[in-house]
Amino acid sequence: MLRRLFRIVAGFTLLVVGLILSLPGVPGPGLLIAIGGLAILSEHFRWARRILAWAKKQALRARDKVRERRDRGRVPRS
């Protein structure tokens, strides 16, 4: 019970700190910290699992878009 409470408090702390660090003008890896908090909270809350799944989907879409742009300028090797 105490371990679960600690993990929930730690998850919310990371989430809030990450969101604060992601504000413009505040230095730091805010989104990465917030995602870490969501990963911890996703073990206990369905809403955190849904947000984490959405964030993963957006990250994969961004990765694919970057790869498309990178590959568009390349000349195929023969």
FIGU-300852 format. One line per 8 residues: number of its first residue (from 1); their letters; for each residue x, y, z of C-alpha. Coordinates in steps of 0.25 Angstrom, whole numbers, m for minus. Layout:
REM residues N
NUM	A	X:Y:Z ~ ...
//
This chain:
REM residues 78
1	MLRRLFRI	0:0:0 ~ 11:10:4 ~ 19:6:m9 ~ 7:9:m18 ~ 5:22:m11 ~ 19:26:m13 ~ 19:22:m28 ~ 6:31:m30
9	VAGFTLLV	12:43:m23 ~ 25:41:m31 ~ 17:40:m44 ~ 9:52:m41 ~ 22:60:m37 ~ 29:56:m50 ~ 17:60:m58 ~ 15:74:m52
17	VGLILSLP	30:77:m52 ~ 31:72:m66 ~ 19:81:m70 ~ 25:93:m63 ~ 39:90:m70 ~ 32:89:m84 ~ 27:104:m83 ~ 34:114:m92
25	GVPGPGLL	46:120:m86 ~ 48:109:m75 ~ 60:101:m79 ~ 60:86:m77 ~ 55:73:m83 ~ 40:75:m79 ~ 33:66:m88 ~ 42:54:m86
33	IAIGGLAI	40:56:m71 ~ 25:57:m72 ~ 25:45:m81 ~ 33:38:m70 ~ 22:42:m60 ~ 11:37:m69 ~ 18:24:m70 ~ 18:22:m55
41	LSEHFRWA	4:27:m54 ~ m1:17:m65 ~ 1:5:m56 ~ m10:11:m47 ~ m19:20:m55 ~ m26:17:m69 ~ m26:32:m73 ~ m11:32:m72
49	RRILAWAK	m10:19:m80 ~ m19:26:m91 ~ m10:39:m91 ~ 3:31:m92 ~ m3:23:m103 ~ m6:35:m110 ~ 7:41:m108 ~ 14:29:m113
57	KQALRARD	5:29:m126 ~ 9:44:m128 ~ 24:41:m126 ~ 23:30:m136 ~ 16:39:m146 ~ 26:50:m145 ~ 38:39:m146 ~ 31:34:m159
65	KVRERRDR	30:48:m164 ~ 44:51:m162 ~ 49:39:m169 ~ 40:42:m181 ~ 46:56:m182 ~ 60:50:m180 ~ 58:39:m191 ~ 51:48:m201
73	GRVPRS	64:55:m203 ~ 73:43:m205 ~ 77:37:m218 ~ 76:22:m218 ~ 88:14:m219 ~ 91:4:m230
//
